[in-house]
Amino acid sequence: MTAQIIDGKKISMDIREELRPRVDLLTDKGAKPGLAVVLVGDDPASQVYVRNKERACEKLGILSVKHDLSQETSQEELLALVENLNQDPSIHGVLVQLPLPSHINEKEILYAISPEKDVDGFHPQNLGRLVIGDPLFLPCTPWGVQELLLRSGVQVEGKNVVIFGRSNIVGKPLTMMLIQKAKGANATVTVCHTRTRNPEFFTRSADILIAAAGSPGLVTSEMVKEGAVVIDVGINKVNDRLVGDVDFEGVSKVASLITPVPGGAGPMTIAMLMANTVKAAEYRIGL
Ligand SMILES: NC(=O)c1ccc[n+]([C@@H]2O[C@H](COP(=O)([O-])OP(=O)(O)OC[C@H]3O[C@@H](n4cnc5c(N)ncnc54)[C@H](OP(=O)(O)O)[C@@H]3O)[C@@H](O)[C@H]2O)c1
C-alpha cells in the first residue's frame, strides 16, 4: 500500500478562504477582527511563527498588532500589557507566544488573558468548557488535526485512535475533543507517553495514529496497522531539516493516509487561529 498524502497546506488555505466573507461582514459592521500577538525575547523559531501569524492576518484583512518585548520584560510589565489588551475594544484575540523566558510565570500570564479573547484556547475556562462538550475556543493545533481528518473524509466515530503525547496544548485537548459525543469525534482514544510500556501494543490496533511527541523517528512502519491514517504533528529540526515524529517513508508503505512534515498539521494551526479570531469578533457583537 502507498499512502495518499493529506495536503494540510491546501486544506488550511481552504479554511482561510472560507473565513473571508465572515471577516468582510464584520468589517462592514465596524467590527473588524483584531489579533494582538505578544512576543517576549528573540527566540528565532517564535519570531518565524509570529511573522506567519501576522501575514495570515494581513491576507485575510484581520487587524494584527504585534508587541515585541525584550527578553528582560518583567512579569508585572507583561501582565499589565495583557490587561490593557483585555480592555482594548479593537482587539478580539490575545495571543502570548510560547515559550516565555524562564523568569516569567507562564501559567499566570495565560490565566490573565480574558477567556473571551483566548484565541489559543489555553485558558482553563476554555479547556474546562472543551472537556464538558461546550467549547468556546478550541486549542488551534488539536482543532487543526480534527479538521484535517474531517476534510479528508476520515470517519472518526467508533475508531481506535492512539495519540502520542499528553501536553496541555496538543495531546490532552485533542484527546478530549476526539472522545466527545459529537461530529468528527466519538472515538475510543488511547494516549501514549514516555511512561507507556510497549506502545506498539496499542498502536498496532490504531485506525488513526496521531504523533505529537517531538521525537523524530518515533513512529515506524512496524508500529502501524495496514491501512491506518497517520497524522504527524511533530516538528523537529534534524540536521537543519524539518521532520516530524513519523518515519514518513516507511510508514507511507503501510498507512492509507498520511500527513507530511512540513505541509501537514503545521499550516492548520494558523488557519484555526484565524478562525478563532473571527469567532471572537463575532462573539463580541453577538453574531
Ligand atoms: N503547529 C504545529 O504544528 C504544532 C503546534 C504545537 C506543537 N507542535 C509540535 O508537536 C510536538 C509536541 O509538542 P508539545 O508542545 O505537545 O510537546 P511537549 O509539551 O514536549 O509534550 C510532548 C509529549 O510527548 C510525549 N513524548 C515525548 N517523547 C516520547 C516518546 N519517545 N514516546 C512516547 N511519548 C513521548 C511526552 O511524554 P511525557 O508527558 O511522559 O513527557 C509528552 O507528553 C513537538 O514536535 C512540537 O514542535 C506542532
PDBQT file of the ligand as one rigid body, heavy atoms in Angstrom, charges set to zero:
ROOT
HETATM    1  N1  LIG A 301       1.578  23.960  14.712  1.00  0.00    +0.000 N 
HETATM    2  C1  LIG A 301       2.035  22.792  14.960  1.00  0.00    +0.000 C 
HETATM    3  O1  LIG A 301       2.091  22.042  14.076  1.00  0.00    +0.000 OA
HETATM    4  C2  LIG A 301       2.488  22.411  16.325  1.00  0.00    +0.000 A 
HETATM    5  C3  LIG A 301       1.944  23.038  17.447  1.00  0.00    +0.000 A 
HETATM    6  C4  LIG A 301       2.356  22.599  18.699  1.00  0.00    +0.000 A 
HETATM    7  C5  LIG A 301       3.327  21.603  18.795  1.00  0.00    +0.000 A 
HETATM    8  N2  LIG A 301       3.860  21.063  17.673  1.00  0.00    +0.000 N 
HETATM    9  C6  LIG A 301       4.881  20.024  17.731  1.00  0.00    +0.000 C 
HETATM   10  O2  LIG A 301       4.294  18.874  18.299  1.00  0.00    +0.000 OA
HETATM   11  C7  LIG A 301       5.228  18.185  19.121  1.00  0.00    +0.000 C 
HETATM   12  C8  LIG A 301       4.659  18.074  20.515  1.00  0.00    +0.000 C 
HETATM   13  O3  LIG A 301       4.500  19.372  21.043  1.00  0.00    +0.000 OA
HETATM   14  P1  LIG A 301       4.106  19.599  22.561  1.00  0.00    +0.000 P 
HETATM   15  O4  LIG A 301       4.127  21.049  22.823  1.00  0.00    +0.000 OA
HETATM   16  O5  LIG A 301       2.877  18.822  22.852  1.00  0.00    +0.000 OA
HETATM   17  O6  LIG A 301       5.380  18.918  23.274  1.00  0.00    +0.000 OA
HETATM   18  P2  LIG A 301       5.678  18.570  24.796  1.00  0.00    +0.000 P 
HETATM   19  O7  LIG A 301       4.999  19.537  25.705  1.00  0.00    +0.000 OA
HETATM   20  O8  LIG A 301       7.152  18.408  24.868  1.00  0.00    +0.000 OA
HETATM   21  O9  LIG A 301       4.983  17.164  25.017  1.00  0.00    +0.000 OA
HETATM   22  C9  LIG A 301       5.455  16.025  24.359  1.00  0.00    +0.000 C 
HETATM   23  C10 LIG A 301       4.628  14.850  24.780  1.00  0.00    +0.000 C 
HETATM   24  O10 LIG A 301       5.068  13.710  24.053  1.00  0.00    +0.000 OA
HETATM   25  C11 LIG A 301       5.477  12.682  24.931  1.00  0.00    +0.000 C 
HETATM   26  N3  LIG A 301       6.655  12.039  24.381  1.00  0.00    +0.000 N 
HETATM   27  C12 LIG A 301       7.839  12.599  24.056  1.00  0.00    +0.000 A 
HETATM   28  N4  LIG A 301       8.697  11.671  23.572  1.00  0.00    +0.000 NA
HETATM   29  C13 LIG A 301       8.037  10.496  23.595  1.00  0.00    +0.000 A 
HETATM   30  C14 LIG A 301       8.383   9.176  23.261  1.00  0.00    +0.000 A 
HETATM   31  N5  LIG A 301       9.581   8.880  22.776  1.00  0.00    +0.000 N 
HETATM   32  N6  LIG A 301       7.445   8.208  23.421  1.00  0.00    +0.000 NA
HETATM   33  C15 LIG A 301       6.214   8.488  23.896  1.00  0.00    +0.000 A 
HETATM   34  N7  LIG A 301       5.835   9.736  24.251  1.00  0.00    +0.000 NA
HETATM   35  C16 LIG A 301       6.731  10.727  24.103  1.00  0.00    +0.000 A 
HETATM   36  C17 LIG A 301       5.769  13.347  26.252  1.00  0.00    +0.000 C 
HETATM   37  O11 LIG A 301       5.562  12.412  27.300  1.00  0.00    +0.000 OA
HETATM   38  P3  LIG A 301       5.685  12.776  28.863  1.00  0.00    +0.000 P 
HETATM   39  O12 LIG A 301       4.435  13.543  29.201  1.00  0.00    +0.000 OA
HETATM   40  O13 LIG A 301       5.760  11.481  29.541  1.00  0.00    +0.000 OA
HETATM   41  O14 LIG A 301       6.925  13.615  28.985  1.00  0.00    +0.000 OA
HETATM   42  C18 LIG A 301       4.775  14.498  26.259  1.00  0.00    +0.000 C 
HETATM   43  O15 LIG A 301       3.538  14.099  26.769  1.00  0.00    +0.000 OA
HETATM   44  C19 LIG A 301       6.523  18.987  19.008  1.00  0.00    +0.000 C 
HETATM   45  O16 LIG A 301       7.328  18.453  17.999  1.00  0.00    +0.000 OA
HETATM   46  C20 LIG A 301       6.041  20.368  18.612  1.00  0.00    +0.000 C 
HETATM   47  O17 LIG A 301       7.021  21.100  17.900  1.00  0.00    +0.000 OA
HETATM   48  C21 LIG A 301       3.440  21.434  16.440  1.00  0.00    +0.000 A 
ENDROOT
TORSDOF 0
